[in-house]
Amino acid sequence: MKKILPLNHGLRGDIEIPGDKSISHRAIILSSLGNTPVEVSNFLAGADCLSTVACMRKLGAQIEQSGGNFLIKGYGLNGLCEPENILDAGNSGTTLRLLMGLLAPQKFLSTFTGDASLRRRPMARVIKPLSQMGATIFGRNDNKNLPITILPAEKKLRGITYEMPVASAQVKSALLLAGLYAEGATTVMEPAPSRDHTEKMLEAFGARIEKSGNAIKIFPTEKLVAPERISVPGDISSATYWLVLATILDDSDVIIVNVGVNDTRTGILDVLKNMGAKIEILNVRTSGGEQIADLKVVSSKLRGVEFGGEIIPRLIDEIPALAVAAAFAEGTTIIRDIRELRVKETDRLAAIVEEFNKISPETFTATDDSLIIRGGREKFFAECRTFADHRMAMSLAIFGAAAMGVSIDDADCVKISYANFFDMLA
Ligand code: S3P
């Protein structure tokens, strides 16, 4: 149980946020596949990325922590070895799906498991295209849930052209990683652009990638050429809690420094600005192919908006926090095409309706794939459940802080992406 008291003042000052979760996973995986050492700074040492570190170590990667940095000694594209035991992806869909793509072409056996949440999440979406490439992968029941076993590849996988039914950076990344080892090129087509950190980092490692519209084509290679350093930008998904809180509280004036603003991730800025938020993007710079900026945000009155379609993958993880912003807006907000929220760490659509309505009754309703938020209703103190979902926990915390306080059952789950979130809030 953690109790968050109402904040009776705005946020002020500079805020530093932890490293980007998506980029941290990819930095560990790709650095392990080069032939030279890589130093990764501002790595997010949250539970999810540490699951990737643990799995990669079981596959023979040498990863050391030195102060705040991680040092990875690459053993080359063919330097992985058969794990002696089951690989545990914990709560992390990114660890599991990316590593399935990496291991499908390997000549050894591997078996994955994960926590109760991950064991419920759909994996057929990765198993199906990897099987088309020639991999043999078994999952539990018809949904192909964990535990999942990948049999040793008897021959090279074949490159395919795959049209993804849902936009998913994890599925896309799995296929691109498998494509590195395939016979012939692999093309992945997305219904809408999802985060492109894998493509960007693969290019930084010298892989040949071609993009045309929503199609990404990767050519197999014998070798990746690692950069000496990767500096991970701050995570815009973690910055979102402060963007929303500073906006809805009176008298806020903050700068969130060193935030990754890759345009496949900045849907949150577009929507908050459309709602009337005053956010300035300052000092834009580029590092390792990724754009970084400082975000200045001051209090503002918000209005309800309607959105869906192509923008959704660009803000998929920010919807619980955006729902909080919408509860403080004037008018109704409608968010469409978000069925994917039902298969995240928990069913976030159901969780938002059940728990957020305890703070602001009759505000949140959901259909199968959309969320309707009637802003401006009365707010109360409430006891809420997080369903062990880090983004539910942080969204409930800022909701309570901006309303009449909240108590949440499982605050510890923020360690997945933002271990010191509550210290920062305090
Ligand atoms: C991620 C992709 C997204 C996102 C997740 C991180 C990634 O998932 O929700 O938090 O790092 O590739 P999907 O690929 O399932 O959309």
Residues whose N, C-alpha, C, O or C-beta is under 5 A from the ligand:
A	BS01	S3P	S22 T94 A167 S168 A169 Q170 V171 I316 D317
